[in-house]
Amino acid sequence: MKLYYVYDSRSPFMVQDLTMLQRDHQVRPFDLSEHITSYQQAPAFAAASALEYKQIQAADALIVWFADYTAIPFMTLAKAAGVPVIIIVGGWEVYGDKELGYGNQTAPLRGAATRMVIRNANAVISPSEAYAKIIREVVPGANVSVVPLAAPYELFKQPVDKYRVAVTAYCRTSTEKLKGIDTFREAAKLSRYPTRVLKGLSHDHLISELRAAKVYCQLSYTESFGMTVLEAMACGCVPVVTDRDALPEVVGNTGVVVPYGDIRATTEAITEAMEMSGEPARRRAMEFSTEKRATELNKIIGKVKRK
């Protein structure tokens, strides 16, 4: 089957999806990071996407990461060619919290673009049940399927050498309040264990830190899935997460769940997690396999593909 795949190569899990799809299909990729990283590049991006019409026209399905304005040119071309569209939602596109300044739904135009993309997609993929619910609230009647992200298989082949340290991580674009970094820092002052905030690391460096840590904390206000949590679990970390949105779905009963912003509960959770084994978390991470994700994606592709 021929697929046209729009993604961002700066995200390892999107590259992982590309590799999975290439095993079963002929895939024409379009890397957003090579064409648009700011609004100023929008005209050149529109021209570059327009030049892809023949490739999109030849595809059996179009798959686009993110229900954002960047999906619109590809979706427009696909609709003109009669090619079905599959949109993969990251999460922030359907969220809207003005206090945190987070999510497309805080911006009228960008929020409207997200809703239009979802409304006109043949299939929409959510990484979690929690965010599938949010998608349906934002766009009633959306054709949403839940397909969790997958833990990279190579993480399970690497040995782990644990130290009694608790870590948390966030990327350059995240706010500390959104990721609960302020809570982690305050809890760290009360904890008898060493702690570290991991910020702005390369993916390889992040994985090496997770491989050595005993506990990984994801104290976010919201997460559509929590890929770093899953990677930490695959590395044998005991997870400490908030009770918000998708995080309890990912962790199950292999870690400790705390209320968002509760410093004392977080401190106690770190202490509890230090005495737990990371093996149950590692086994649970194995359940989020690339094979399962590939199977579910292929089912959806098979349902919507151009006949």
C-alpha positions as CSV (number, residue, x, y, z in Angstrom):
1,M,0.0,0.0,0.0
2,K,1.2,3.5,-0.7
3,L,1.2,6.0,2.1
4,Y,2.0,9.7,2.4
5,Y,3.4,10.5,5.9
6,V,3.8,13.9,7.3
7,Y,5.9,14.1,10.5
8,D,8.7,15.9,12.4
9,S,12.0,14.1,12.5
10,R,13.0,15.9,15.7
11,S,10.5,13.6,17.6
12,P,11.9,10.1,18.0
13,F,8.5,8.5,18.3
14,M,7.4,10.0,14.9
15,V,10.6,8.6,13.3
16,Q,9.7,5.3,15.0
17,D,6.3,5.4,13.4
18,L,7.9,6.0,10.0
19,T,10.2,3.0,10.4
20,M,7.2,0.8,11.4
21,L,5.1,1.9,8.4
22,Q,8.0,1.4,6.0
23,R,8.1,-2.3,7.0
24,D,4.6,-2.9,5.6
25,H,4.0,-0.1,3.0
26,Q,5.6,2.2,0.4
27,V,5.9,5.4,2.3
28,R,6.6,8.9,1.0
29,P,7.7,11.1,4.0
30,F,7.4,14.8,4.4
31,D,9.6,16.2,7.2
32,L,8.0,19.3,8.7
33,S,11.2,20.2,10.5
34,E,12.9,20.8,7.1
35,H,10.2,23.2,5.9
36,I,8.5,25.0,8.7
37,T,9.6,25.9,12.2
38,S,8.0,29.4,12.4
39,Y,5.1,31.3,10.9
40,Q,7.6,33.3,8.8
41,Q,8.2,30.1,6.8
42,A,4.5,29.6,6.1
43,P,4.6,30.8,2.4
44,A,7.6,28.6,1.5
45,F,6.0,25.7,3.4
46,A,2.7,26.1,1.4
47,A,4.6,26.1,-1.8
48,A,6.6,23.0,-0.9
49,S,3.5,21.1,0.2
50,A,1.7,22.1,-3.1
51,L,4.5,20.5,-5.1
52,E,3.7,17.2,-3.4
53,Y,0.3,16.9,-5.0
54,K,1.2,14.1,-7.4
55,Q,2.7,12.1,-4.6
56,I,-0.4,12.6,-2.4
57,Q,-2.6,11.8,-5.4
58,A,-0.8,8.4,-5.8
59,A,-1.3,7.5,-2.2
60,D,-3.9,5.1,-0.7
61,A,-4.0,7.2,2.5
62,L,-2.5,10.4,3.9
63,I,-1.2,10.2,7.5
64,V,-0.4,13.5,9.3
65,W,1.0,14.1,12.7
66,F,-0.8,16.9,14.6
67,A,-4.2,18.4,14.0
68,D,-2.7,21.8,13.5
69,Y,-2.6,24.4,10.7
70,T,0.4,22.5,9.1
71,A,-2.1,19.7,8.2
72,I,-4.3,21.9,6.2
73,P,-2.4,22.1,2.9
74,F,-1.9,18.3,2.8
75,M,-5.5,17.6,3.8
76,T,-6.7,20.0,1.1
77,L,-4.7,18.3,-1.6
78,A,-5.8,14.8,-0.4
79,K,-9.4,15.8,-0.4
80,A,-9.1,17.1,-4.0
81,A,-7.5,13.8,-5.0
82,G,-10.0,11.6,-3.2
83,V,-7.3,10.3,-0.8
84,P,-8.5,9.5,2.8
85,V,-6.9,11.4,5.7
86,I,-5.7,10.0,9.0
87,I,-4.8,12.6,11.6
88,I,-2.6,11.7,14.7
89,V,-3.3,14.0,17.6
90,G,-0.4,15.0,19.8
91,G,-2.5,16.4,22.6
92,W,-1.8,20.2,22.8
93,E,-4.0,20.8,19.7
94,V,-7.2,19.9,21.5
95,Y,-6.3,21.4,24.9
96,G,-7.0,24.9,26.1
97,D,-5.8,26.3,29.4
98,K,-5.5,30.1,29.4
99,E,-3.9,30.2,32.9
100,L,-1.1,28.0,31.7
101,G,-1.1,29.4,28.2
102,Y,-1.2,25.9,26.9
103,G,-3.0,24.4,23.9
104,N,-4.4,25.4,20.6
105,Q,-7.9,25.9,22.0
106,T,-6.7,29.1,23.8
107,A,-6.1,30.7,20.4
108,P,-9.3,31.4,18.3
109,L,-7.8,30.9,14.9
110,R,-5.4,28.1,15.7
111,G,-8.1,26.3,17.7
112,A,-10.5,26.7,14.8
113,A,-7.9,25.2,12.5
114,T,-7.5,22.2,14.7
115,R,-11.3,21.6,14.9
116,M,-11.6,21.9,11.1
117,V,-8.8,19.3,10.6
118,I,-10.3,16.8,13.0
119,R,-13.8,17.4,11.6
120,N,-12.7,16.6,8.1
121,A,-10.4,13.7,8.8
122,N,-11.5,10.2,7.9
123,A,-9.9,8.9,11.1
124,V,-8.4,10.5,14.1
125,I,-5.9,8.7,16.4
126,S,-5.5,9.6,20.1
127,P,-2.7,8.2,22.2
128,S,-5.0,7.7,25.2
129,E,-8.6,7.2,26.3
130,A,-8.3,10.4,28.4
131,Y,-7.5,12.5,25.3
132,A,-9.9,10.7,23.1
133,K,-12.6,12.0,25.5
134,I,-11.2,15.5,25.2
135,I,-11.1,15.3,21.3
136,R,-14.8,14.3,21.3
137,E,-15.6,17.2,23.6
138,V,-13.8,19.6,21.3
139,V,-15.2,18.0,18.1
140,P,-18.4,16.1,18.8
141,G,-18.8,13.1,16.4
142,A,-15.1,12.9,15.6
143,N,-14.1,9.4,14.4
144,V,-11.5,8.7,17.1
145,S,-9.5,5.6,17.7
146,V,-7.1,5.1,20.6
147,V,-3.6,3.8,19.7
148,P,-1.0,4.2,22.4
149,L,2.5,5.1,21.7
150,A,5.2,2.4,21.7
151,A,8.3,2.0,23.8
152,P,11.5,1.6,21.6
153,Y,12.4,-2.1,21.6
154,E,16.1,-1.4,22.0
155,L,15.5,0.0,25.5
156,F,14.7,-3.4,26.8
157,K,18.0,-4.9,25.5
158,Q,20.1,-2.4,27.5
159,P,21.4,-3.3,31.0
160,V,20.4,-0.9,33.8
161,D,22.6,0.1,36.8
162,K,20.4,1.9,39.3
163,Y,21.3,4.6,41.8
164,R,19.0,6.0,44.5
165,V,18.3,9.2,42.6
166,A,14.9,10.7,41.5
167,V,14.7,12.6,38.3
168,T,12.2,14.6,36.3
169,A,12.4,16.0,32.7
170,Y,10.9,18.6,30.5
171,C,11.8,20.0,27.1
172,R,12.8,23.5,26.2
173,T,9.3,24.6,25.1
174,S,7.5,23.4,28.2
175,T,6.6,25.6,31.2
176,E,7.7,24.5,34.6
177,K,4.1,24.7,35.9
178,L,2.8,22.6,33.1
179,K,5.3,19.8,33.8
180,G,5.1,20.2,37.6
181,I,8.8,21.1,37.9
182,D,8.0,23.6,40.7
183,T,6.4,20.8,42.7
184,F,9.4,18.5,42.1
185,R,11.8,21.1,43.3
186,E,9.9,21.7,46.5
187,A,9.5,18.0,47.1
188,A,13.2,17.6,46.5
189,K,13.9,20.0,49.4
190,L,12.0,17.6,51.8
191,S,13.4,14.4,50.3
192,R,16.4,12.5,51.7
193,Y,17.3,11.2,48.3
194,P,19.3,13.1,45.6
195,T,17.2,14.6,42.8
196,R,17.8,16.1,39.4
197,V,15.8,18.0,36.8
198,L,16.7,16.9,33.3
199,K,16.2,19.8,30.8
200,G,17.2,20.3,27.2
201,L,19.1,17.0,26.9
202,S,19.6,15.1,23.7
203,H,17.4,12.0,23.5
204,D,20.4,9.7,23.9
205,H,21.6,11.7,26.9
206,L,18.1,11.6,28.4
207,I,18.0,7.8,28.0
208,S,21.3,7.4,29.7
209,E,20.0,9.4,32.7
210,L,16.9,7.3,32.9
211,R,18.9,4.1,32.7
212,A,20.7,5.2,35.9
213,A,17.8,6.7,37.9
214,K,15.8,4.7,40.4
215,V,12.7,6.9,40.2
216,Y,11.2,9.0,37.4
217,C,8.7,11.7,38.3
218,Q,6.2,13.1,35.8
219,L,4.2,15.6,37.8
220,S,2.4,17.3,34.9
221,Y,-0.9,19.2,34.9
222,T,-1.8,17.3,31.8
223,E,-0.3,14.6,29.5
224,S,-1.9,13.1,26.4
225,F,0.2,10.1,27.0
226,G,3.6,10.6,28.6
227,M,6.3,9.2,26.2
228,T,9.1,10.0,28.6
229,V,7.3,8.1,31.4
230,L,7.1,5.1,29.1
231,E,10.8,5.3,28.2
232,A,11.6,5.6,31.9
233,M,9.6,2.5,32.7
234,A,11.3,0.7,29.9
235,C,14.6,1.7,31.5
236,G,13.4,0.2,34.8
237,C,12.5,3.4,36.7
238,V,9.7,3.3,39.2
239,P,7.3,6.0,38.0
240,V,5.7,8.7,40.2
241,V,3.0,10.5,38.3
242,T,0.0,12.8,38.9
243,D,-3.6,11.7,38.7
244,R,-4.1,13.9,35.6
245,D,-5.4,12.7,32.2
246,A,-3.4,9.9,30.6
247,L,-0.6,9.3,33.1
248,P,-2.5,6.7,35.3
249,E,-3.4,4.9,32.0
250,V,0.3,4.5,31.2
251,V,1.6,3.6,34.6
252,G,-1.2,1.3,35.8
253,N,-0.3,-0.2,39.3
254,T,3.5,-0.2,38.7
255,G,4.2,3.2,40.3
256,V,2.8,5.8,42.6
257,V,0.0,8.3,41.7
258,V,-0.2,11.6,43.5
259,P,-2.5,14.7,43.2
260,Y,-1.1,17.5,41.0
261,G,0.8,20.1,42.9
262,D,0.8,18.2,46.2
263,I,4.3,18.6,47.5
264,R,4.1,16.5,50.6
265,A,2.4,13.6,48.8
266,T,5.1,13.8,46.1
267,T,7.9,13.7,48.7
268,E,6.3,10.6,50.3
269,A,5.7,9.0,46.9
270,I,9.4,9.4,46.0
271,T,10.3,7.7,49.3
272,E,7.8,4.9,48.6
273,A,9.0,4.4,45.0
274,M,12.7,4.1,46.1
275,E,11.7,0.9,47.9
276,M,9.8,-0.5,45.0
277,S,11.2,-2.7,42.2
278,G,11.3,-1.3,38.7
279,E,10.7,-4.6,37.0
280,P,6.9,-4.4,37.1
281,A,7.1,-1.0,35.3
282,R,9.5,-2.5,32.8
283,R,7.2,-5.4,32.1
284,R,4.3,-3.0,31.7
285,A,6.3,-0.9,29.2
286,M,6.8,-4.0,27.1
287,E,3.0,-4.2,26.6
288,F,3.3,-0.9,24.7
289,S,5.1,-2.6,21.9
290,T,5.9,-1.4,18.4
291,E,4.2,-4.5,17.1
292,K,0.9,-3.6,18.8
293,R,1.0,-0.1,17.5
294,A,1.8,-1.2,14.0
295,T,-1.1,-3.7,14.0
296,E,-3.5,-1.0,15.2
297,L,-2.3,1.6,12.7
298,N,-2.6,-1.0,9.9
299,K,-6.2,-1.8,10.9
300,I,-7.1,1.9,10.7
301,I,-5.3,2.3,7.4
302,G,-7.1,-0.7,6.0
303,K,-10.5,0.6,7.0
304,V,-10.1,4.1,5.4
305,K,-7.8,3.3,2.5
306,R,-8.9,4.4,-1.0
307,K,-10.9,1.6,-2.6
